[in-house]
Amino acid sequence: MNVHTSTSQASVWDHPSPSAEFVAKHGQVDVDVWRRLTARVIEVATANSWTKAEVTRRSGMKDGTFSQWFSGTYAGRLEPWNRVVSQWLDAIEDSATMGSTIPHSPPFIKTKVAMEIAETLMWAQMTSDMVMITVGAGMGKTATCRHFQATRPHVYHATVTPHTKTVHGMLVELAAELDVKEHNPAKLTRAIGAKLARIGGGTLLIVDEAQNLTDDAINQLRHFCDVYQCGVALVGNDEIYSRFGKANGGPSYAQLKSRVGKHLKRTAAHTSDLHAYIAAWEIEDPDCVKFLTGIGMKGGAMRQIEKTVKLAFMAANGAGQKLTLDHLQHAWRRRDVEDLS
């Protein structure tokens, strides 16, 4: 009987009927294993809405080999390919088992620093000003920017990398974020500016990881702010602002420094933020809270807590135990990042 698992023809999986030659050639034991494996393949593929092409790619088999193996027409030795498929399916099940023991991170939390970041972003949007936000790693600046974008109209959030740090690289990234279709580099700046410009203002462009940008790229953002009357927020680490503190910065640096309407700087997490984040994991034991607070005061802040808690929960859940201080301490030692903090 054919089992149809999707209304999409591309993802329909039918139980195969092996050819008489296939059964005669490979013997009952290998064929029985093949039947069990094809049933498992169908179950996994159906659960994940995978096509045959996707299963072929994920299993590491060649297209022709998988097609013949699955359809029950393969003329070569069957046992090696049964083993390949079996190992692939076992790996999927192991990953699913491990994944079920790892808790999901808490949703966005309105911590004190998150509110400070949001207030700074709102200032930039309302006044069409340029602001700088330099917050330590793991304190939630990117999560806050994403939340602000998701809950406010006319907000765009782009992330630059060392590969998009130049003016052109940044403009290409901005065009993708703003859904600007312009293939002529000479017209790209104007096209992006037109998208950012709104009568009465109210548009905000958040540029994350802005420490990667060259000085010319930052100056281009100032141009958007001045000419098109949009807010611009440069978000990243302290390098963004410290470069403007150079005594010999020259006229261009003076122009940029004078354009910054507000600078939010936080190098260490607020203790109250760490406690709120720990509470979001439903961890209340005083010793556990104290230990995790100490971890959060290191470089990486809440990110350090998150990674340690996930590893500890995985160990505790795997052993059928309640999370304890021992699990957290062991997880921290296993991470072995003390020297990296």
SULUR-V60586 format. One record per residue. N is the residue number from 0. SS is DSSP state (2 for helix, 1 for strand, 0 for the rest). PHI is phi in degrees with one decimal (NA if undefined). PSI is psi in whole degrees, -180 to 180 (none if undefined). Layout:
N|SS|PHI|PSI  N|SS|PHI|PSI
This chain:
0|0|NA|134  1|0|-78.7|136  2|0|-112.0|115  3|0|-98.3|127  4|0|-113.9|-1  5|0|-155.1|151  6|0|-77.8|-13  7|0|-87.7|126  8|2|-60.5|-32  9|2|-66.1|-24  10|2|-112.2|16  11|0|-77.0|129  12|0|-118.3|120  13|0|-103.5|140  14|0|-66.1|125  15|0|-75.3|152  16|0|-113.0|110  17|0|-66.0|150  18|0|-72.3|159  19|2|-61.7|-38  20|2|-64.3|-38  21|2|-63.1|-47  22|2|-65.5|-43  23|2|-66.7|-36  24|2|-75.3|-39  25|2|-97.6|-15  26|0|87.7|157  27|2|-65.8|-40  28|2|-63.0|-52  29|2|-65.5|-36  30|2|-68.4|-39  31|2|-62.7|-41  32|2|-62.2|-44  33|2|-59.0|-42  34|2|-62.0|-44  35|2|-65.0|-39  36|2|-69.8|-41  37|2|-64.6|-36  38|2|-64.8|-40  39|2|-67.5|-39  40|2|-60.8|-45  41|2|-61.8|-42  42|2|-63.2|-47  43|2|-67.5|-45  44|2|-64.1|-39  45|2|-65.8|-44  46|2|-62.5|-31  47|2|-104.3|3  48|0|56.4|42  49|0|-91.6|139  50|0|-83.0|171  51|2|-63.5|-36  52|2|-64.0|-39  53|2|-68.2|-41  54|2|-63.9|-41  55|2|-58.7|-46  56|2|-64.7|-45  57|2|-69.4|-33  58|2|-78.4|-17  59|0|84.0|9  60|0|-91.1|156  61|0|-73.1|153  62|2|-58.1|-48  63|2|-64.8|-37  64|2|-67.3|-47  65|2|-63.1|-43  66|2|-58.6|-45  67|2|-70.5|-39  68|2|-63.3|-49  69|2|-67.3|-38  70|2|-78.5|-10  71|0|78.7|38  72|0|-126.7|5  73|0|-65.4|131  74|0|-97.3|-14  75|0|-83.0|-164  76|0|-68.3|130  77|0|-85.2|-36  78|2|-56.8|-44  79|2|-61.6|-38  80|2|-78.1|-30  81|2|-59.6|-41  82|2|-66.5|-41  83|2|-61.1|-47  84|2|-67.0|-40  85|2|-62.1|-45  86|2|-64.7|-38  87|2|-64.9|-45  88|2|-65.9|-39  89|2|-62.3|-40  90|2|-64.4|-39  91|2|-63.2|-44  92|2|-66.3|-39  93|2|-63.1|-41  94|2|-64.7|-40  95|2|-65.8|-39  96|2|-65.3|-45  97|2|-65.2|-42  98|2|-61.7|-32  99|2|-70.9|-17  100|2|-92.5|-8  101|0|-99.1|119  102|0|-73.2|156  103|0|-77.1|147  104|0|-65.8|151  105|0|-62.2|153  106|0|-67.8|178  107|0|-55.6|134  108|0|-116.6|133  109|0|-81.9|77  110|0|-75.9|174  111|2|-62.6|-44  112|2|-69.7|-32  113|2|-63.8|-40  114|2|-67.5|-37  115|2|-65.0|-42  116|2|-64.9|-46  117|2|-61.2|-41  118|2|-63.7|-38  119|2|-68.9|-41  120|2|-64.2|-40  121|2|-64.7|-39  122|2|-60.1|-46  123|2|-62.0|-40  124|2|-70.2|-42  125|2|-73.5|-32  126|2|-105.9|1  127|0|53.2|46  128|0|-110.6|167  129|1|-100.7|130  130|1|-127.4|160  131|1|-122.9|135  132|1|-125.8|108  133|1|-115.7|104  134|1|-125.0|141  135|0|-59.2|158  136|0|-61.2|141  137|0|76.8|14  138|0|-100.6|4  139|0|93.8|19  140|2|-67.2|-43  141|2|-67.4|-42  142|2|-60.8|-39  143|2|-67.5|-41  144|2|-62.5|-42  145|2|-65.6|-41  146|2|-64.9|-41  147|2|-62.0|-44  148|2|-62.8|-40  149|2|-70.8|-21  150|2|-113.3|2  151|0|-128.7|141  152|0|-76.5|155  153|0|60.3|37  154|1|-117.6|131  155|1|-120.0|140  156|1|-129.4|110  157|1|-116.6|147  158|1|-117.5|128  159|0|-101.9|156  160|0|-129.6|173  161|2|-57.7|-21  162|2|-86.3|-13  163|2|-122.3|32  164|0|-83.7|-18  165|0|-78.8|171  166|2|-58.8|-50  167|2|-65.8|-44  168|2|-59.8|-42  169|2|-66.5|-41  170|2|-63.6|-39  171|2|-63.5|-41  172|2|-65.6|-43  173|2|-64.9|-39  174|2|-62.1|-40  175|2|-65.8|-41  176|2|-68.6|-39  177|2|-88.6|1  178|0|57.6|46  179|0|-95.0|124  180|0|-102.7|95  181|0|-147.9|115  182|0|-97.5|-5  183|0|-91.4|111  184|2|-56.0|-31  185|2|-68.6|-23  186|2|-104.5|-1  187|2|-66.0|-43  188|2|-59.4|-46  189|2|-65.8|-38  190|2|-66.6|-41  191|2|-66.9|-43  192|2|-59.6|-40  193|2|-64.4|-33  194|2|-73.4|-33  195|2|-78.5|-28  196|0|-73.1|133  197|0|-139.3|139  198|0|-61.4|123  199|0|88.9|0  200|0|75.5|-160  201|0|100.9|4  202|0|-96.1|141  203|1|-128.8|130  204|1|-110.7|114  205|1|-97.8|124  206|1|-112.9|107  207|1|-88.2|155  208|0|56.0|40  209|2|-68.2|-13  210|2|-63.5|-18  211|2|-76.4|-19  212|0|-71.2|146  213|0|-75.1|165  214|2|-60.7|-39  215|2|-64.0|-36  216|2|-67.1|-41  217|2|-64.6|-38  218|2|-66.0|-32  219|2|-65.3|-38  220|2|-65.3|-37  221|2|-61.2|-37  222|2|-61.5|-43  223|2|-59.9|-44  224|2|-64.0|-44  225|2|-72.0|-48  226|2|-81.5|-40  227|2|-104.5|5  228|0|53.7|49  229|0|-117.9|155  230|1|-79.2|144  231|1|-131.8|129  232|1|-118.7|118  233|1|-93.3|116  234|1|-119.5|132  235|1|169.5|-149  236|0|-93.7|-178  237|0|-67.1|-13  238|2|-62.6|-28  239|2|-58.5|-48  240|2|-84.7|-35  241|2|-63.9|-28  242|2|-65.3|-25  243|2|-84.5|-4  244|2|-89.8|1  245|0|-66.7|134  246|0|-65.5|-31  247|0|-102.5|33  248|0|-63.8|-29  249|2|88.1|177  250|2|-58.8|-40  251|2|-63.5|-37  252|2|-69.1|-39  253|2|-62.6|-39  254|2|-65.8|-39  255|2|-71.0|-44  256|2|-61.8|-40  257|2|-72.2|-18  258|2|-84.9|-19  259|1|-74.7|115  260|1|-81.3|-27  261|1|-157.2|141  262|1|-128.0|119  263|1|-101.0|122  264|1|-127.4|124  265|1|-138.6|116  266|0|-95.8|-22  267|0|-130.9|149  268|0|-72.6|147  269|0|-70.4|138  270|2|-59.0|-38  271|2|-63.6|-33  272|2|-67.3|-42  273|2|-63.1|-43  274|2|-64.4|-39  275|2|-65.6|-39  276|2|-69.0|-41  277|2|-64.0|-41  278|2|-63.0|-32  279|2|-66.2|-21  280|0|-85.6|3  281|0|62.3|37  282|0|-103.6|119  283|0|-121.8|-17  284|0|-58.0|126  285|2|-56.6|-40  286|2|-67.2|-39  287|2|-66.7|-42  288|2|-63.1|-43  289|2|-63.4|-44  290|2|-64.5|-46  291|2|-69.2|-33  292|2|-62.8|-41  293|2|-61.8|-40  294|2|-64.5|-40  295|2|-67.8|-20  296|0|-78.9|-9  297|0|-82.2|172  298|0|-59.7|132  299|0|106.6|-18  300|2|42.6|-119  301|2|-66.3|-26  302|2|-65.9|-36  303|2|-64.0|-42  304|2|-62.9|-48  305|2|-56.6|-50  306|2|-66.9|-37  307|2|-69.4|-44  308|2|-64.6|-42  309|2|-61.3|-44  310|2|-66.2|-39  311|2|-67.1|-43  312|2|-63.2|-38  313|2|-61.8|-43  314|2|-67.7|-44  315|2|-65.5|-47  316|2|-65.1|-38  317|2|-63.3|-31  318|0|-93.3|1  319|0|68.9|32  320|0|-117.6|162  321|0|-82.0|143  322|0|-59.3|134  323|0|-131.6|173  324|2|-60.6|-38  325|2|-59.1|-41  326|2|-62.6|-43  327|2|-65.7|-44  328|2|-64.8|-41  329|2|-65.6|-40  330|2|-63.6|-41  331|2|-62.9|-42  332|2|-65.8|-40  333|2|-65.0|-34  334|2|-65.6|-34  335|0|55.1|51  336|0|-118.8|14  337|2|-56.7|-42  338|2|-73.9|-15  339|2|-92.1|-10  340|0|-74.2|none
